[in-house]
Amino acid sequence: MLLRPALASFEPIFATTDAELAKRDGINRFYLLPDANRDQPWHSVRCLIASIRLVLHVRPAVLVTTGALPGLFCLIASRLIGARTIWIDSIANSDHPSLSGRYARPFATDWFTQWPHLATTGHQYAGALL
């Protein structure tokens, strides 16, 4: 949500795993994805399929995600259709990139960390969202 003002002129489309959060933040145009994590393999398969369908339906030119497994699935699918992909690793990961972030690296056109000490080759630091 902290990126919304920067993206407003682009008419962004949002995807979330929590419709209540989207409604709370006044987002009317969003897609709902099933939540998933590495501890729930069948939920992850459902999320993967839903993410691929969403990307094929929307056909984004640019995809920006702040992480987690549903975002990773959308990022990979978007990159495979030729979109520019931007990964912003979670601020919660202060010691090392997140697991999803590590998997995202080969598919991300641009990969950002929110911690300056984690900026390395392939991981850029341009400031934190908070």
N, CA, C and O of each residue as an XYZ file, in Angstrom:
520
protein
N       0.809     -1.189      0.000
C       0.000      0.000      0.000
C       0.859      1.261      0.000
O       0.423      2.315     -0.462
N       2.075      1.149      0.518
C       2.962      2.299      0.532
C       3.412      2.703     -0.871
O       3.852      3.835     -1.072
N       3.311      1.802     -1.836
C       3.682      2.108     -3.210
C       2.537      2.709     -4.025
O       2.766      3.205     -5.129
N       1.329      2.674     -3.510
C       0.165      3.137     -4.269
C       0.320      4.531     -4.847
O       0.037      4.717     -6.030
N       0.754      5.522     -4.077
C       0.866      6.863     -4.670
C       1.833      6.908     -5.866
O       1.586      7.633     -6.830
N       2.903      6.158     -5.810
C       3.874      6.151     -6.903
C       3.336      5.459     -8.150
O       3.794      5.736     -9.258
N       2.381      4.574     -7.981
C       1.846      3.803     -9.102
C       0.519      4.325     -9.627
O       0.018      3.827    -10.635
N      -0.053      5.305     -8.971
C      -1.411      5.768     -9.279
C      -1.605      6.175    -10.734
O      -2.660      5.900    -11.305
N      -0.639      6.809    -11.339
C      -0.804      7.282    -12.722
C      -0.766      6.146    -13.744
O      -1.049      6.370    -14.921
N      -0.426      4.945    -13.317
C      -0.333      3.808    -14.223
C      -1.579      2.932    -14.228
O      -1.607      1.921    -14.930
N      -2.601      3.285    -13.473
C      -3.809      2.475    -13.356
C      -3.469      1.036    -12.976
O      -3.767      0.106    -13.726
N      -2.856      0.855    -11.834
C      -2.425     -0.499    -11.453
C      -3.599     -1.426    -11.168
O      -4.690     -0.998    -10.793
N      -3.333     -2.694    -11.358
C      -4.268     -3.747    -10.991
C      -3.614     -4.487     -9.832
O      -2.439     -4.847     -9.903
N      -4.358     -4.709     -8.785
C      -3.813     -5.346     -7.594
C      -4.282     -6.790     -7.494
O      -5.393     -7.129     -7.902
N      -3.427     -7.622     -6.954
C      -3.780     -8.997     -6.599
C      -3.457     -9.151     -5.121
O      -2.457     -8.628     -4.631
N      -4.309     -9.868     -4.430
C      -4.137    -10.057     -2.998
C      -4.671    -11.423     -2.598
O      -5.425    -12.049     -3.342
N      -4.278    -11.871     -1.434
C      -4.841    -13.102     -0.884
C      -5.889    -12.787      0.173
O      -6.462    -13.696      0.775
N      -6.143    -11.492      0.402
C      -7.078    -11.080      1.451
C      -7.969     -9.956      0.942
O      -7.565     -8.794      0.924
N      -9.181    -10.306      0.530
C     -10.123     -9.317     -0.011
C     -10.454     -8.229      0.994
O     -10.685     -7.082      0.611
N     -10.480     -8.570      2.269
C     -10.795     -7.570      3.292
C      -9.746     -6.468      3.347
O     -10.082     -5.302      3.555
N      -8.479     -6.825      3.163
C      -7.425     -5.803      3.139
C      -7.600     -4.866      1.957
O      -7.444     -3.652      2.093
N      -7.921     -5.422      0.807
C      -8.138     -4.582     -0.376
C      -9.301     -3.629     -0.142
O      -9.205     -2.439     -0.442
N     -10.384     -4.144      0.387
C     -11.555     -3.301      0.663
C     -11.226     -2.240      1.705
O     -11.630     -1.085      1.572
N     -10.496     -2.633      2.737
C     -10.125     -1.689      3.793
C      -9.328     -0.518      3.238
O      -9.480      0.621      3.680
N      -8.474     -0.818      2.257
C      -7.622      0.206      1.685
C      -8.237      0.899      0.474
O      -7.564      1.663     -0.218
N      -9.512      0.630      0.221
C     -10.215      1.318     -0.851
C      -9.841      0.877     -2.254
O      -9.968      1.647     -3.206
N      -9.387     -0.342     -2.383
C      -9.029     -0.855     -3.713
C     -10.236     -1.591     -4.270
O     -10.685     -2.592     -3.711
N     -10.751     -1.083     -5.374
C     -11.929     -1.687     -5.986
C     -11.573     -2.650     -7.105
O     -12.328     -3.577     -7.400
N     -10.437     -2.433     -7.718
C     -10.019     -3.266     -8.841
C      -8.891     -4.180     -8.376
O      -7.721     -3.795     -8.365
N      -9.267     -5.395     -7.994
C      -8.264     -6.348     -7.532
C      -8.693     -7.765     -7.875
O      -9.868     -8.043     -8.114
N      -7.726     -8.633     -7.891
C      -7.968    -10.060     -8.095
C      -7.583    -10.789     -6.825
O      -6.623    -10.424     -6.147
N      -8.331    -11.804     -6.518
C      -8.093    -12.591     -5.317
C      -7.365    -13.881     -5.690
O      -7.821    -14.644     -6.542
N      -6.236    -14.105     -5.042
C      -5.470    -15.335     -5.225
C      -5.567    -16.171     -3.955
O      -5.645    -15.615     -2.860
N      -5.563    -17.492     -4.083
C      -5.525    -18.316     -2.869
C      -4.185    -18.136     -2.156
O      -3.139    -18.057     -2.800
N      -4.224    -18.072     -0.845
C      -2.991    -17.925     -0.085
C      -2.211    -19.229     -0.126
O      -2.793    -20.303     -0.273
N      -0.919    -19.136      0.001
C      -0.082    -20.333     -0.057
C       1.235    -20.064      0.649
O       1.683    -18.922      0.761
N       1.835    -21.131      1.115
C       3.199    -21.058      1.642
C       3.841    -22.432      1.477
O       3.181    -23.392      1.080
N       5.103    -22.513      1.777
C       5.837    -23.763      1.530
C       5.366    -24.922      2.399
O       5.660    -26.077      2.091
N       4.642    -24.637      3.475
C       4.156    -25.696      4.360
C       2.817    -26.280      3.915
O       2.319    -27.228      4.523
N       2.238    -25.721      2.865
C       0.941    -26.187      2.369
C       1.042    -26.480      0.874
O       0.602    -25.669      0.059
N       1.611    -27.619      0.503
C       1.868    -27.877     -0.911
C       0.629    -27.829     -1.809
O       0.710    -27.315     -2.924
N      -0.503    -28.346     -1.358
C      -1.697    -28.334     -2.215
C      -2.241    -26.921     -2.373
O      -2.735    -26.570     -3.444
N      -2.161    -26.116     -1.338
C      -2.560    -24.711     -1.460
C      -1.631    -24.004     -2.449
O      -2.064    -23.141     -3.213
N      -0.364    -24.376     -2.425
C       0.609    -23.773     -3.332
C       0.300    -24.122     -4.784
O       0.431    -23.273     -5.665
N      -0.106    -25.357     -5.039
C      -0.463    -25.760     -6.405
C      -1.672    -24.955     -6.875
O      -1.692    -24.470     -8.006
N      -2.681    -24.810     -6.014
C      -3.860    -24.001     -6.365
C      -3.460    -22.560     -6.655
O      -3.951    -21.953     -7.607
N      -2.576    -22.020     -5.839
C      -2.125    -20.645     -6.018
C      -1.316    -20.501     -7.314
O      -1.472    -19.512     -8.030
N      -0.471    -21.460     -7.612
C       0.320    -21.427     -8.839
C      -0.593    -21.373    -10.062
O      -0.398    -20.551    -10.957
N      -1.579    -22.247    -10.091
C      -2.508    -22.291    -11.230
C      -3.282    -20.980    -11.329
O      -3.421    -20.425    -12.420
N      -3.780    -20.484    -10.214
C      -4.523    -19.218    -10.215
C      -3.629    -18.054    -10.652
O      -4.087    -17.157    -11.359
N      -2.372    -18.062    -10.241
C      -1.442    -16.995    -10.608
C      -1.159    -17.000    -12.103
O      -1.138    -15.944    -12.735
N      -0.945    -18.164    -12.663
C      -0.699    -18.273    -14.107
C      -1.923    -17.798    -14.877
O      -1.795    -17.049    -15.845
N      -3.103    -18.227    -14.456
C      -4.334    -17.779    -15.123
C      -4.484    -16.260    -15.054
O      -4.855    -15.618    -16.037
N      -4.195    -15.702    -13.899
C      -4.311    -14.257    -13.733
C      -3.346    -13.525    -14.661
O      -3.741    -12.577    -15.340
N      -2.111    -13.947    -14.697
C      -1.122    -13.289    -15.549
C      -1.509    -13.419    -17.024
O      -1.364    -12.458    -17.780
N      -1.991    -14.570    -17.440
C      -2.409    -14.737    -18.835
C      -3.637    -13.890    -19.158
O      -3.798    -13.440    -20.292
N      -4.491    -13.673    -18.184
C      -5.682    -12.829    -18.380
C      -5.322    -11.345    -18.438
O      -5.787    -10.625    -19.322
N      -4.500    -10.891    -17.503
C      -4.166     -9.465    -17.389
C      -3.075     -9.064    -18.379
O      -3.107     -7.954    -18.912
N      -2.117     -9.945    -18.630
C      -0.988     -9.677    -19.507
C      -0.254     -8.384    -19.130
O      -0.199     -7.444    -19.922
N       0.306     -8.343    -17.921
C       0.962     -7.101    -17.479
C       2.209     -6.778    -18.297
O       2.944     -7.672    -18.717
N       2.430     -5.494    -18.511
C       3.681     -5.052    -19.127
C       4.762     -4.976    -18.056
O       5.938     -5.228    -18.318
N       4.338     -4.624    -16.840
C       5.240     -4.532    -15.691
C       4.526     -5.162    -14.503
O       3.341     -4.913    -14.280
N       5.242     -5.972    -13.748
C       4.697     -6.543    -12.525
C       5.609     -6.133    -11.373
O       6.828     -6.292    -11.444
N       5.002     -5.605    -10.314
C       5.731     -5.230     -9.108
C       5.168     -6.056     -7.968
O       3.954     -6.091     -7.768
N       6.030     -6.717     -7.222
C       5.570     -7.474     -6.069
C       6.494     -7.237     -4.885
O       7.700     -7.035     -5.032
N       5.889     -7.270     -3.717
C       6.671     -7.109     -2.492
C       6.900     -8.447     -1.809
O       7.241     -8.500     -0.627
N       6.715     -9.512     -2.548
C       7.145    -10.787     -2.021
C       6.055    -11.774     -1.692
O       4.891    -11.572     -2.038
N       6.433    -12.830     -1.029
C       5.608    -13.975     -0.650
C       5.374    -14.877     -1.865
O       5.600    -14.480     -3.008
N       4.928    -16.069     -1.593
C       4.808    -17.086     -2.627
C       3.834    -16.711     -3.752
O       4.184    -16.906     -4.916
N       2.635    -16.187     -3.476
C       1.763    -15.791     -4.590
C       2.420    -14.745     -5.502
O       2.279    -14.808     -6.723
N       3.128    -13.798     -4.915
C       3.846    -12.809     -5.722
C       4.942    -13.433     -6.556
O       5.163    -13.031     -7.698
N       5.635    -14.418     -5.991
C       6.675    -15.129     -6.732
C       6.086    -15.834     -7.948
O       6.644    -15.758     -9.042
N       4.966    -16.514     -7.762
C       4.322    -17.209     -8.885
C       3.939    -16.213     -9.982
O       4.166    -16.475    -11.163
N       3.360    -15.076     -9.599
C       2.980    -14.060    -10.588
C       4.209    -13.484    -11.273
O       4.183    -13.228    -12.477
N       5.278    -13.278    -10.527
C       6.504    -12.740    -11.097
C       7.081    -13.684    -12.152
O       7.451    -13.248    -13.242
N       7.158    -14.957    -11.832
C       7.710    -15.929    -12.781
C       6.845    -15.999    -14.038
O       7.364    -15.968    -15.154
N       5.536    -16.094    -13.858
C       4.642    -16.173    -15.020
C       4.735    -14.910    -15.871
O       4.716    -14.984    -17.100
N       4.836    -13.755    -15.223
C       4.936    -12.490    -15.960
C       6.231    -12.411    -16.749
O       6.240    -11.958    -17.894
N       7.297    -12.840    -16.155
C       8.589    -12.811    -16.842
C       8.575    -13.739    -18.054
O       9.153    -13.422    -19.094
N       7.913    -14.881    -17.915
C       7.852    -15.844    -19.019
C       7.040    -15.329    -20.201
O       7.214    -15.808    -21.321
N       6.148    -14.350    -19.969
C       5.409    -13.758    -21.093
C       6.066    -12.454    -21.566
O       5.522    -11.758    -22.423
N       7.239    -12.129    -21.005
C       7.995    -10.985    -21.484
C       7.804     -9.685    -20.726
O       8.279     -8.642    -21.174
N       7.125     -9.719    -19.597
C       6.922     -8.499    -18.816
C       8.186     -8.112    -18.064
O       9.027     -8.957    -17.759
N       8.306     -6.839    -17.775
C       9.342     -6.379    -16.851
C       8.866     -6.742    -15.457
O       7.695     -6.541    -15.136
N       9.742     -7.267    -14.629
C       9.346     -7.728    -13.298
C      10.213     -7.077    -12.234
O      11.435     -7.010    -12.364
N       9.568     -6.603    -11.188
C      10.264     -5.909    -10.111
C       9.909     -6.575     -8.788
O       8.744     -6.629     -8.396
N      10.921     -7.071     -8.119
C      10.762     -7.720     -6.816
C      11.268     -6.770     -5.743
O      12.386     -6.264     -5.839
N      10.458     -6.522     -4.723
C      10.877     -5.729     -3.573
C      10.803     -6.648     -2.369
O       9.716     -6.965     -1.886
N      11.954     -7.071     -1.887
C      11.973     -8.034     -0.791
C      11.434     -7.390      0.486
O      11.609     -6.194      0.716
N      10.801     -8.176      1.279
C      10.144     -7.714      2.497
C      11.107     -7.022      3.441
O      12.260     -7.429      3.583
N      10.628     -5.984      4.076
C      11.426     -5.286      5.091
C      11.682     -6.191      6.292
O      12.614     -5.953      7.060
N      10.864     -7.221      6.456
C      11.010     -8.128      7.597
C      12.281     -8.978      7.498
O      12.757     -9.510      8.501
N      12.820     -9.099      6.298
C      13.997     -9.937      6.104
C      15.259     -9.088      6.203
O      15.812     -8.658      5.191
N      15.706     -8.852      7.426
C      16.841     -7.952      7.639
C      18.189     -8.671      7.649
O      19.225     -8.023      7.499
N      18.201     -9.978      7.821
C      19.463    -10.718      7.875
C      19.881    -11.295      6.529
O      21.070    -11.401      6.231
N      18.897    -11.666      5.720
C      19.169    -12.259      4.420
C      17.908    -12.154      3.574
O      16.818    -11.970      4.115
N      18.037    -12.268      2.265
C      16.842    -12.226      1.418
C      15.870    -13.352      1.790
O      16.280    -14.413      2.260
N      14.602    -13.103      1.573
C      13.587    -14.118      1.857
C      13.780    -15.322      0.939
O      14.462    -15.235     -0.082
N      13.174    -16.437      1.314
C      13.252    -17.636      0.477
C      12.626    -17.354     -0.887
O      13.206    -17.689     -1.920
N      11.446    -16.740     -0.892
C      10.816    -16.392     -2.170
C      11.703    -15.440     -2.962
O      11.814    -15.552     -4.182
N      12.330    -14.510     -2.264
C      13.220    -13.566     -2.928
C      14.417    -14.236     -3.576
O      14.849    -13.830     -4.655
N      14.945    -15.241     -2.938
C      16.067    -15.971     -3.525
C      15.641    -16.701     -4.793
O      16.390    -16.753     -5.768
N      14.428    -17.269     -4.776
C      13.922    -17.935     -5.976
C      13.543    -16.927     -7.060
O      13.605    -17.242     -8.249
N      13.153    -15.726     -6.660
C      12.730    -14.708     -7.615
C      13.881    -14.138     -8.422
O      13.687    -13.702     -9.557
N      15.082    -14.136     -7.848
C      16.208    -13.430     -8.458
C      16.407    -13.730     -9.941
O      16.576    -12.783    -10.708
N      16.399    -14.975    -10.394
C      16.625    -15.214    -11.829
C      15.503    -14.690    -12.727
O      15.709    -14.500    -13.926
N      14.330    -14.458    -12.160
C      13.178    -14.035    -12.950
C      12.880    -12.544    -12.837
O      12.055    -12.015    -13.582
N      13.538    -11.878    -11.924
C      13.268    -10.458    -11.687
C      14.142     -9.587    -12.571
O      15.366     -9.720    -12.579
N      13.504     -8.694    -13.314
C      14.259     -7.726    -14.090
C      15.048     -6.834    -13.136
O      16.225     -6.548    -13.358
N      14.376     -6.404    -12.071
C      15.006     -5.602    -11.016
C      14.643     -6.224     -9.678
O      13.493     -6.598     -9.452
N      15.621     -6.332     -8.795
C      15.436     -6.975     -7.486
C      15.940     -6.004     -6.429
O      17.114     -5.633     -6.422
N      15.036     -5.591     -5.527
C      15.384     -4.605     -4.504
C      15.289     -5.191     -3.101
O      14.374     -5.949     -2.780
N      16.249     -4.821     -2.288
C      16.203     -5.113     -0.867
C      15.902     -3.807     -0.145
O      16.213     -2.730     -0.654
N      15.312     -3.894      1.015
C      15.020     -2.695      1.798
C      16.054     -2.474      2.898
O      15.863     -1.639      3.783
N      17.149     -3.226      2.835
C      18.234     -3.097      3.809
C      19.533     -2.835      3.065
O      19.916     -3.639      2.215
N      20.228     -1.730      3.358
C      21.444     -1.400      2.612
C      22.530     -2.471      2.694
O      23.249     -2.691      1.719
N      22.660     -3.132      3.830
C      23.722     -4.130      3.959
C      23.447     -5.409      3.163
O      24.330     -6.257      3.035
N      22.230     -5.554      2.627
C      21.924     -6.726      1.800
C      22.100     -6.449      0.310
O      21.923     -7.347     -0.513
N      22.444     -5.222     -0.035
C      22.665     -4.887     -1.442
C      23.953     -5.554     -1.912
O      25.036     -5.280     -1.393
N      23.818     -6.418     -2.886
C      24.949     -7.130     -3.465
C      24.745     -7.160     -4.968
O      23.811     -6.543     -5.479
N      25.583     -7.850     -5.661
C      25.387     -8.008     -7.096
C      24.020     -8.630     -7.341
O      23.736     -9.729     -6.866
N      23.194     -7.940     -8.067
C      21.856     -8.437     -8.360
C      20.804     -8.007     -7.365
O      19.612     -8.150     -7.636
N      21.207     -7.485     -6.225
C      20.267     -6.992     -5.211
C      20.527     -5.508     -5.024
O      21.594     -5.115     -4.552
N      19.571     -4.696     -5.388
C      19.748     -3.254     -5.310
C      19.088     -2.704     -4.057
O      18.092     -3.246     -3.577
N      19.649     -1.631     -3.537
C      19.041     -0.907     -2.425
C      18.756      0.508     -2.907
O      19.662      1.205     -3.365
N      17.510      0.931     -2.808
C      17.119      2.285     -3.202
C      16.308      2.957     -2.106
O      15.610      3.941     -2.352
N      16.403      2.421     -0.896
C      15.641      2.954      0.235
C      14.603      1.956      0.694
O      14.288      0.997     -0.010
N      14.075      2.192      1.880
C      13.052      1.321      2.447
C      11.679      1.951      2.241
O      11.562      3.167      2.088
N      10.657      1.127      2.238
C       9.286      1.626      2.102
C       8.776      2.232      3.394
O       7.867      3.062      3.368
N       9.338      1.837      4.518
C       8.884      2.396      5.796
C       9.798      3.502      6.243
O       9.579      4.095      7.299
